[in-house]
Amino acid sequence: MNKTRRPPKSYKNEEFLSSPAARTVRILSEYLDPAAKFERNNITGTIAFFGSARIKPKETVLAEIADFKKNANAGEDELRQLHRELESSRYYEEAVELAKLTGEYLLEKTTESSGFAVITGGGPGIMEAANKGATLAGCKSVGLTISLPKEESMNDYVIDELGFEFHYFFMRKFWFAYLAKAFFIFPGGFGTLDEMFEILTLVQTKKMTKDLKIILYGTDFWEDLINFDKLVDLGTISPGDVNLFELHDSPESAFTALRDHFEKVVFNKNG
């Protein structure tokens, strides 16, 4: 008899951990790992930034336009698209500035028992911009990436200790919502809209009862994209539901709204 023969421990058995039978273990891992790291880093509240992964910094788009014009076969449609990207690049720059203002304020409010962080989806575009702004401010910067068919790496402005890759969308959304004190929602596509409506629905249905500040950034974009008044007219939402969020168009205005909310609600200055 071979006395050294032993089966692998279940928690070290990769075949088991990757199997359908261990799905609950994997889900719990995506709860427990972030929870432990947030506690270790004294993060008790977050400000979330949502927005398109495709919006680029201004200098990147300008370089692409310059390279494109050197191409003798350059087409007008492609050039027009690049100029549209140049117009959208302002959102990247403004997200950096807003996150920097927010990060500086959060640092002032951090204590030994409560700390704050800027949290994003960890990818490029608006996510990178917000993580960059937080890093420039010296504020903790969190990234919650998700494994997708077209993989996008974590941006360079997320602290290694606070960078996560999720498999389950619902666990990723949980961590966006659980510690959140406010949301800044920049222009974006399906993913951004999904995240925005998830939060609005949770607040509307009172599944999230804490007093959140939800700011949609870029009035022209949002009003052109979604006719909220039409939803009220049709009776598909209540008139008061449009008060669940605010529209802002500058980093200074959006930050002021956030700061006033924090002073009144989060830090209860009037309590």
C-alpha positions in Angstrom: 0.0 0.0 0.0 1.2 3.5 -0.9 1.0 5.4 2.4 1.8 8.8 0.7 -1.1 8.6 -1.7 -3.6 11.4 -0.9 -6.3 13.1 -2.9 -6.1 16.9 -3.3 -7.8 19.1 -0.8 -11.0 20.4 -2.3 -10.1 24.0 -2.0 -6.9 23.3 -4.0 -8.6 21.2 -6.6 -8.8 23.4 -9.7 -10.9 21.0 -11.6 -13.5 21.1 -8.9 -13.3 24.9 -8.4 -13.9 25.4 -12.1 -16.9 23.0 -12.2 -20.6 23.8 -12.0 -20.7 22.1 -8.5 -18.4 24.9 -7.2 -20.3 27.8 -8.6 -21.4 29.0 -5.2 -17.8 29.0 -4.0 -16.8 31.1 -7.0 -19.6 33.6 -6.3 -18.6 33.8 -2.6 -15.0 34.4 -3.7 -16.1 37.5 -5.6 -17.8 38.8 -2.5 -15.2 37.9 0.1 -12.0 38.9 -1.7 -13.2 42.5 -2.4 -14.7 42.7 1.1 -11.4 41.8 2.7 -9.4 44.2 0.6 -11.8 47.1 1.1 -11.6 46.6 4.9 -7.8 46.3 4.8 -7.6 49.6 2.9 -10.2 51.3 5.2 -12.6 51.9 2.3 -16.1 52.4 3.8 -17.6 54.6 1.0 -17.1 55.0 -2.7 -17.9 57.4 -5.5 -18.6 55.5 -8.7 -17.9 56.7 -12.2 -19.7 55.1 -15.2 -19.1 55.9 -18.8 -17.9 54.7 -22.2 -14.7 52.7 -22.6 -14.4 54.1 -26.1 -14.0 57.8 -25.3 -10.3 58.8 -25.7 -8.0 61.5 -24.4 -7.9 64.6 -26.6 -4.2 64.1 -27.4 -4.8 60.5 -28.6 -7.5 61.6 -31.0 -5.4 64.5 -32.3 -2.5 62.1 -33.0 -4.9 59.7 -34.8 -6.2 62.6 -37.0 -2.7 63.7 -37.8 -1.7 60.1 -38.8 -4.9 59.7 -40.8 -4.3 62.8 -42.9 -1.0 61.4 -43.9 -2.8 58.5 -45.6 -3.5 59.3 -49.3 -6.4 56.9 -49.3 -8.1 58.4 -46.2 -11.8 58.6 -46.5 -14.1 61.4 -45.5 -16.4 59.1 -43.4 -13.5 57.9 -41.3 -12.2 61.5 -40.9 -15.7 62.7 -39.8 -15.8 59.9 -37.2 -12.4 60.9 -35.9 -13.7 64.5 -35.5 -16.7 63.2 -33.6 -14.3 61.3 -31.3 -12.5 64.6 -30.9 -15.7 66.3 -29.7 -16.3 63.5 -27.3 -12.8 63.6 -25.9 -13.9 66.5 -23.7 -15.7 64.1 -21.5 -12.4 62.3 -20.9 -10.7 65.5 -19.8 -13.7 66.6 -17.7 -13.9 63.2 -16.0 -10.2 63.5 -15.0 -10.9 66.9 -13.5 -14.1 65.9 -11.7 -12.4 62.8 -10.2 -9.5 64.9 -9.1 -11.7 67.4 -7.4 -13.6 64.5 -5.8 -10.5 62.7 -4.8 -9.0 65.8 -3.1 -12.3 66.3 -1.1 -12.5 62.6 -0.1 -8.9 62.8 1.2 -9.9 65.7 3.5 -12.8 63.6 4.9 -10.9 60.4 5.5 -10.4 59.3 9.1 -9.0 56.3 10.8 -12.4 54.7 10.9 -13.8 55.8 7.5 -12.1 56.2 4.2 -13.2 56.7 0.6 -12.3 55.8 -2.9 -13.1 56.5 -6.5 -14.4 53.3 -8.1 -14.8 52.5 -11.8 -15.0 49.5 -14.2 -11.3 49.6 -14.4 -11.0 49.8 -18.2 -10.1 52.5 -20.7 -12.1 55.6 -21.6 -14.1 57.4 -18.9 -13.1 54.6 -16.4 -9.4 55.4 -17.0 -10.1 59.1 -16.8 -11.7 58.8 -13.4 -9.0 56.5 -12.0 -6.4 59.0 -13.3 -8.1 61.9 -11.6 -8.3 60.1 -8.3 -4.7 59.1 -8.6 -3.6 62.7 -9.3 -5.4 63.7 -6.1 -3.7 60.9 -4.1 -7.1 59.2 -3.5 -7.5 55.5 -3.5 -8.5 54.2 -7.0 -10.5 51.0 -7.5 -11.2 49.1 -10.7 -13.8 46.4 -11.1 -13.2 44.8 -14.5 -15.2 42.0 -16.0 -14.0 39.1 -18.2 -15.5 39.6 -21.7 -14.9 38.1 -25.1 -12.9 41.2 -26.1 -10.6 41.5 -23.2 -9.6 44.9 -21.9 -6.7 45.1 -19.4 -6.9 47.1 -16.2 -5.9 50.7 -16.7 -2.7 51.9 -15.2 -4.3 54.2 -12.6 -5.8 51.4 -10.5 -3.9 50.3 -7.4 -2.9 46.7 -7.7 -4.4 45.8 -4.3 -7.7 47.3 -5.5 -8.0 45.9 -9.0 -10.4 43.0 -9.5 -11.6 41.0 -12.4 -15.1 39.6 -12.0 -16.7 36.7 -13.8 -20.3 37.4 -12.6 -21.9 40.7 -13.6 -24.2 40.6 -10.6 -21.3 40.5 -8.1 -19.6 43.3 -9.9 -22.8 45.4 -9.8 -23.1 44.5 -6.1 -19.7 46.1 -5.3 -20.6 49.2 -7.4 -23.7 49.7 -5.3 -22.9 48.4 -1.8 -20.4 51.0 -0.6 -21.6 53.8 -3.0 -22.4 57.3 -1.7 -22.8 58.8 -5.2 -22.6 58.1 -8.9 -21.3 60.1 -11.8 -22.7 58.8 -15.1 -21.0 60.0 -18.2 -22.0 59.3 -21.8 -21.7 55.7 -22.8 -23.2 52.7 -24.5 -25.1 49.6 -23.5 -22.9 48.8 -20.5 -23.2 52.4 -19.1 -27.0 52.4 -19.7 -27.3 49.0 -18.0 -25.4 50.2 -15.0 -27.4 53.5 -14.8 -30.8 51.9 -15.0 -29.8 49.2 -12.5 -29.0 51.9 -10.0 -32.1 54.0 -10.8 -34.3 50.9 -10.5 -32.8 49.9 -7.2 -33.5 53.4 -5.8 -36.9 53.7 -7.4 -38.0 50.4 -5.9 -36.4 51.2 -2.6 -34.1 48.2 -2.7 -31.4 50.8 -2.0 -32.7 53.1 0.7 -29.6 55.2 1.4 -29.7 58.8 0.2 -27.6 58.7 -3.0 -26.5 61.5 -5.2 -26.9 60.4 -8.9 -25.5 62.8 -11.5 -25.9 62.4 -15.2 -23.0 64.3 -16.8 -23.7 65.9 -20.2 -27.2 67.4 -20.5 -27.2 67.4 -24.3 -26.2 63.8 -24.5 -28.7 62.5 -22.0 -31.7 64.6 -23.1 -31.1 63.7 -26.7 -30.8 60.0 -25.9 -33.6 59.5 -23.4 -36.9 61.4 -23.3 -37.6 61.2 -19.6 -40.5 63.5 -19.9 -42.1 61.2 -22.4 -41.9 58.3 -19.8 -43.7 60.5 -17.3 -46.4 61.5 -19.9 -46.9 57.8 -20.7 -47.2 57.0 -17.1 -44.4 54.4 -17.2 -42.6 56.3 -14.5 -43.9 58.6 -11.8 -43.3 62.4 -12.0 -41.1 62.2 -9.0 -38.8 59.6 -10.6 -37.1 62.3 -12.6 -35.9 63.7 -9.3 -33.8 60.7 -8.6 -31.0 62.2 -10.6 -29.5 65.6 -11.6 -28.0 66.8 -14.9 -24.7 68.7 -14.8 -22.3 70.0 -17.5 -19.1 71.0 -15.8 -16.7 69.4 -13.3 -17.1 72.3 -11.0 -20.9 72.1 -11.0 -21.0 68.4 -10.6 -18.5 68.4 -7.8 -20.3 71.2 -6.0 -23.5 69.1 -6.0 -21.6 66.1 -4.7 -19.9 68.2 -1.9 -23.2 69.7 -0.8 -24.7 66.3 -0.7 -21.9 64.9 1.4 -22.0 67.8 3.8 -25.7 67.5 4.3 -26.2 63.7 4.2 -23.0 61.7 4.5 -21.4 63.9 7.2 -24.8 65.1 8.6 -23.7 68.7 9.1 -27.2 69.7 9.7 -28.1 66.8 11.9 
